[in-house]
C-alpha cells in the first residue's frame, strides 16, 4: 500500500508541480512585475483569510477520523466548513470597510477562500479515507485549469484580479473528482457530539492557522508596502517556484506516508508508526539535499527558463536563501508539524505559529528596510527555523517526538554534498557549461539520487522491485 499510494501521490503532485511551474513561467511573461506583484498581494490576503477561518476543520477531521463514525464525521465537517465560509465573508467585508483592500479585491479574495475550501476540504476527506486516485485526479485537474484559465485571463484582460479569480475557479472545479467520492457520505446527518469533538481538538488551530498564514504572508505584505508590488513580483515568483518544488514532494509524502502512519498509530500506538515515520523523514531529507544541490548548481539555467527577463536578476540574488527557507518550510509543515496528529491536542501548532509570526515580524522590521527583498527572504527562513525548533522541543516535552535517524540523515546529506562537489567541478572544466557538459552533470546528479533512494528503500520501491524480480 505504501509504495502504491506514494507512487500515485508523488506522480500526481509531480505532474501538478510541472504544470504550476509552467504557470509561473507563462504568467511572468504575460504580466509585468508590478501586475504579478499585485496578484501575489491579493493571494497573500486570501491565504490569511482562509487560514484564519476555513483551514482548521480539515485538520481536525484528519486527526480524529474513525471509520466507524465516518458518515457522521463527514456530514458534520461539511456543515462546519459551510459556516467558516460565512465567517470568511464577514472577514472580507470588514477588511474592505477598514480600507485595507478595495471592494472588488475583497470579493476576489472571498472567492479564492471559497475555492480553496472546496478543494482542500474535499481532498482532505478523500485522502483520509485513502482514496488516492481521486485526490490525484483533483490535484492534476486544478493544475491544468490554473494554467489554462490564468493564461487566458492575462491574455484577454491583463488584470491581476482576473488572474486571481481564475485561480479561484480552478480550485473549485478541480475539487470535483475528490468531491464525487465524498458525496455519498455528505448525506450523513451532522452530529452535535462530533462537532464538539472537532471543536475541542480544533479550536487552537483557529488561532494557529490564522497566525501561521499571516506569518507566511507577512514578508510579502511588507514588501508590497515598502519596496512596492514590482519588487514583490520578482521576490514572489522565485519564492513560489522554490516552495512549489520542495513542498510538492513534502505534501505528497505527507498525503501517503503520514496518512498510513496515523492509521498505524491509531491501531498500535506510536511504536507501530515509527517505521513509517522514519521512512518519511529519510525521503524528505533526500528530496531536500539533492533538490538544494540541483538548484545551486543549475540556478542560472532554471531561472532563465522559468522567469521572464524582468524577474531574473533579482531571482538569482535571492535563490540561495529562498532554497533554505523552502526546505525548512517543507520539514516544518510536512514532518515536524505533523506531530499534532499523534497527540491529544493541537496546541503545539498554535505555539509554533505564534513563534513564527513573532520571528518573521521582528526580522522583517529589522532586515527589509536595509536589505529589501533579501531581508524578507532571511526573515522567512528565520521564521521557519523557529517553528521547527518549537515543534521539536514541544514534541519532546510532550513525549510524542517524531523519530530522527540522524545517522541515516547525515549519510544522505553527505552523499548529496559529494555529488554536488563533483558536478560543480565538472562545470568549471572547459566545455562544462555547454550542452553535453550539462547533460553529464544532470545525469550524475540523477544517478546519485537514485542510488541513495535505493539504499534507503525510499517509499518502499526498492523492496517492491526486489519482490517483483523474485516472483
N, C-alpha and C positions, 0 to 999 in steps of 0.2 A: 504493500500500500504506500509506504513512504516514497519509494522510487517512482511509482506511477503518479501519485499526487504531485510530487516535486517536479517531475517532468512536465506535467500539464501546467502547473503554475509558473514555473520558470520559463517554459516555452512561450506561454501566452503573454507573460509580463515582458519577456524579451522582445517579442514582436511589437507589443504596445510601446515599449521604450523606443524602439527604432522609429515607429510612426510619430511618437511625441517629439523625438529629436528632429525628424523631418518637419514637423510643425514649427518648431523653433526656427529652423533654417529658412522656411518659407516666410514665416511671419516677420523675421528680422530683415528680410529682403523686400517685402511688400510695405512695411511700415518704417518710417524714420524712428530714430532712437527716442525722440520725445513722445511720439504716439504710442510706441511699445511700452515706454515707461508709464504712461497714463493707464494703459491696460493693466500693467502689473500693480499699479497703485490701487485700482478698483479690485483686483483679485486679492490683494492683501487685506483690504477691508472685508471682503466676502469671507476670507478664511477666519478672520477674527469673529465675525458674526456667527458663522457655522460652529466654530469651536466653543463659543460661549452659550449656544442654545441647543444645537441639534446633534452634537457629536457623541455625547455621553451614553445615550441609550444603547447603541450598538455594542459598546464595550461591556456594559453591564450585562447585556444579553449573552455575549460570548462567555463571560466569566461564570454565569450562573446557569447556563443551559443544561437541561436534563431531558433526555429523550422521553422519559415517562410523562413529563409535563409539557412537551413541545407545543401542542396546539394552543394551550392557554398562554404559554410564554410568547409565542409568535403573535397571537391576537392582541396581547397586552402591549408588547413593544411597538407594534404598528400604531396603536392608538396614542401611545406616548410620543412617538415621532410626529404624528399629526399635530399634537399640542405644541411641540417645540417649534414647528413651522410658524404657528401663530405668534409665539414669542419672538421669533426672528423678524416677523413683520413689524412687530412693535418696536424692536430694536432699530430696524432700518428707518422707520418713521421718526424715531427720536433723534437719530443721527442727522437726518435731513432737517428737522426742526431746529436743531442746535447749530446748523450751518456747517457741520463737519464735511458733508458731501452735498451735492446737488440732488434735487428731487429725482431727476432722471437716473442719476447714478444709484440712488437708493433703490429704485425699482430693479435695476440690473443686478445689484448686489443681493437683493432678496431672491431673485430668480436663480442666481448662482447658488445660494444656500439651499434653495428647494431642490435644484437638480442634483447637487452633491448629496443631499439627504436621501433622495430616491436611490441614487446609485450606491452609496456606501451602506445604506440600510439593507437593501435587497441582497447585495453581495455578501455582507456580513452574516446575514441569516443563512444564506446558501452555503457559505464556506464552513460555518459552524456545523451544519448538517452534512458536511463532507461532499457537497455537490460541486466537485472540482470543475467538471466540464461546463456547467452553466456559468460559474464565475469567470472562467477563461473566456467564454463567448462574450460576456458583458465587457470585460476588460478590453478585448480587441475591438469590439463594436464601438466603444467610446473613443478609442484612439483613432479609428478610421473616420468617424464622424467629426471629431475635433479638427483633424487636418482638412477634411473636405469643406465643412461649414465655415471654419475660420478663414481659410484661404478665400472662399467665395465672399465672405463678409468684407474682408480687407480689399479685395479686388474691386468690388462694386461700390463700397462706401468709403473705405479708408478710415472709418470711425473706430477708435479703440473700444467704445461702448458696444458697438455692433459685434466686435470680436469677442468681447466678454459674454454677450448674450448667446453667441453661437456655442461657446463652451458650456453654458448652462443647458442648452438644448441637447448637446452631445451627451452630457451626463444623464439627463432624464431619459432619453431614448436608449442609450447604452445600458440602462438598468433592466430593460425588458427581459433578456434571456434569464437572468437570475430571478427576477420577479415572478416569472412564469412558474418556476419550481417552488416558489414560496406561496403562490396564490391559493392553492388548495387549503393551506393552513391558516390563511388570513381570515377564513370564515369562522375560525375558533373565537369563542367569546372572550372578551377581556376578563381578567381576574384581578380583583382587588388585592388578594393575597400576593399574586405575582407582582403586581405594581408596587406593593410595599417592599418586597424583596429587592426589586430593581432599584427603587429609590434609596433603600437602606445601603446598598452597595455603591450606587452610582452618584449619590449627592456630592461627595468630594470631587468627582470628575467634572461636575458642572463648573466649579471654580477652577480646577486644574487645567481643563482643556481650553477654557476661555483665556486663562493666563498663558498657557503654552502657545496658543495661537497668536496672542499679542506678542509674546517673546519671539516667535518665529517670524513675525512680520515687522517688528519694531524697527529693525535696521533699515528696511525698505521705506517705511513711513518717514523716518528721519531723513534719509537720503532725498526723498521727494521734496521735503520741506526745506532742506539746506542746500544740497547740490543741485536739485532740480530733476524733473522727470527724464530729461535726456541722460543724465548720469545714472538714474535708476534703470533705464533701458539697457545699457551696457552691462551694469552690475547684475541685474536680474536675469539677463539672457544666459550668461555663462554660469551663474549660480544655479539656475533651474536645470540647465543641461547636466551639470555635475551631480546635483541632487538626484535627478532622474536616473542617471547612470548607476549610482550606488543603491539608491533606495528601491529601485525596481527589483533588484535581487534580494535585498533585505526583506522587502514586503513579500516576495514570493516564498522565501524561506519561512517567514512567519505564518503565511497562509497555510503552508503544508506542514512543516515540522512542528511549529508551535501548536497548531490545531491537534496534532496527534499527541504531542507531549501533554497538553491539557487533558486529553481523554485518559492517557496513561496515569497521570497524577490523580485524576478523579477516581480511577478504579483501584490503584495500588499505592498511592502516596508519591511523594517527591522522588523516592528511591527508584520507583518504576519509570519515572520520566527522565532520569539523569542521563541515560544513554542517548536519547533523542536530543536532549539539550546540548550535550557535548558535540553531537554531530552538527547542530545548528551553529554553534559559535565557531567551530572549525571552518565550516563552509563560509560564514561571514568574513572571517579573518582572511581566508584565501581570496575572496572577492575584493576585499579592501586592499590587501597588499599588492596583488597583481594589477588591480584597477589603478592604483596610485602610480605604479611603475609605468603602465601604459600611457596615462595622461601626462606624466612628467617627461617621458621620452618622446612623445609624439604630439606635444601640445600645439606646435605651430601648424601641423597638418590638420589636427582636429578642429582648431579654431577657424582656420581658413575655409574648411568645408562647411562647418556648421553655421557661422555667423556672417552677416553682411559686412561690407567694408567699414561702415561707421561704428562697428562694435569691436573690431578685432584687437586694436592696440590695448584698450583698457582690459579686455578679457585676458590677454596673455599676462598682464601685470597682476591680475587678481587670482589666476588659476591655482598656484601652489597653496595659498591659504584656504581657498574655497574647496580644494580637494580634501584637505584635513577636516574642514568643517562638515563636509558631506559624509565622510567616513564616521566621524563622531556622531552625527545625526542618525546614521543607519544603526549603529550599535545602541544609541540611546533609545530609539523608537522600537527597534525590532528584536533586541535581545534583552538588555538590562531593563527596559521599560515594560517588558512582558511579565515581570515578576508579579505585577498586581493580579494576574490571573491565577496565581498559585498561593494567594493569601486570602484571608477573610475580609480584607479591607483594601480600599483603593487610595487611602490617604497618602501613601508614599508617592504616588503620581502627583498629587497636589503639591507636596513638598518640593519635588523635583521641578515642577512647572514654575513655582514661585521663585525658586533659586535661579532658574534660567532667566526669568524676567528681570530679576534684580541685576544679575551679571551682565546681561545684554544691555540693559538701560544704562548702567554705570559705565561700561566700556564704550558704549556708543557716544555718550556725552563727552567722554574723555578723548576718544580717538577720531570720531568722524570730523569734528571741526578742524583737526590738524592733518589727517591723512585722507579724508574724503571716503571714497568707496572702499579703499583698502582698510581703513579703520572700521568700516561696517563689517567687512569680512572677518577681521580679527575679533570683533565683538561677538559675531555669531558663533565663531569657533569656540570662544571662551564660554559662551552660554551653554553650548552642547557639552563641553568638557565638565562644566559644573554640574549639569544634570546627571551625567554618567556617574560622577563621584557621589552625589547624593543617593542615587539609586543603589549603588554598590554598598555603601556604608549602611544605608537604611535596611537593605535586604539582609545583610549580615546580622544586624541587631535584632531583626525580626525572626531570625532563624530560617529564612527561606532563600538564602543566597543561591543564585544560579551558578552552575559549575563553570570554572575557568581552567581548562587543562593547559597550564602555562607552558609546559614542555612542548606540547604539540603546536601551540600558537607561536612560540618562539621559532620553532623549526620552519613553519610556514613563512614567517616574515623573513627569516634568513635566506630561504630559497628564492623568495621574490627579490630581495636585495641583490643576491648573486646574479640572478638573471638580468636585473636592471643594469648592473655594472658591465656585464658582457655586451648588452645591447647599446649602452651609451658608448662603450669603447669602439664598437663597430661603426657607430655614427661619426666618430672622429677620424676614421680612416678615409683615404682618398676614395671617393665614389660612394661612401657610406650613406650619404643623404640622397642619392639618386634612387630611382625606382627599384632596381634589383637589390640594392642595399636595404631599402625599406622593407621589401618583401622578406628578405632574410631575417631582419630584426623582428618583424611581426611573427614570423614562423617560429623563431626561437622562444619568444615570449609565450606563444600558444602552447608549444611543446612543454615548456617548464610548468605552465599552469596545469596542463593535463596530467603530467607526472605527479604533481602534488595532489591533484584531485583523486587520482588512482590510489596514491599512497594512504590518504586519509579516508578512503572509501566515501567520497563526498556524495551525499544524498543516497547512498546505498547502491549506486550504479555499478561500482566495481564488483560487489558481491552478486548483484543480479546478472552481470555478464558472465561471471565465473560459473554460476549455476546453469545458465543457458548453455555454455560451452560444454559443461559436464553432462548435460542431459542427453 
